Amino acid sequence: MRIVFIGTGEIGVPTLRLLREWREHPLVGIVTQPDKPVGRDQKITPPPIKAATQQLGVAYATSGCELELPVLQPARIKMPEAIEAIRRLNPDVIAVMAYGQILPREVLEIPKIACLNLHASILPRWRGAAPIQAAIAAGDRETGVTVMYMDEGLDTGDILVEKKIGIARTETGGSLHDRLRKLRPRL
């Protein structure tokens, strides 16, 4: 299977590494958010997924090198040129994790097999962009990771598999994030 990974946040880095090392099914492209100004000095900084890609020794589109693995950074994934660039990668599966934009139907229909979302909660409890913080704020005793088929809704597709973990009373968003980050690649 040809796999395209779509993600932005640090939580997706372990899964990206696993997909990159998975020789049976090649990772053929990565889609992430554009580089953005960060901090007091507004230094242009790549998103964690692009930074991890560079650390893995993967050539990226702006390097001027021969492209081993393209990294696409469209401002909006729904733009026709972004959709066409993903289509040219000819994926069988698209794996999405913490991307930050809702994928349009045109992208969801590109892969031959499926578009899968790896979400940091047990759905449908906490949909959307901040499920880790929502679980802690609500005093939930457990959370986990859900892998689901994507549809046009916000985290509303059919669930394939879930893995639950307990939330300690002293848990912080950062500690829970790190534990979920390690759990996701296995799923």
Secondary structure, 3 states (H helix, E strand, C coil): CCEEEEECCHHHHHHHHHHHHCCCCCEEEEECCCCEEECCCCEEECCHHHHHHHHCCCCCCCCCCCCCCCEECCCCCCCHHHHHHHHHCCCCEEEEECCCCCCCHHHHCCCCCEEEEEECCCCCCCCCCCHHHHHHHCCCCEEEEEEEECCCCCCCCCEEEEEEEECCCCCCHHHHHHHHHHHHHHC
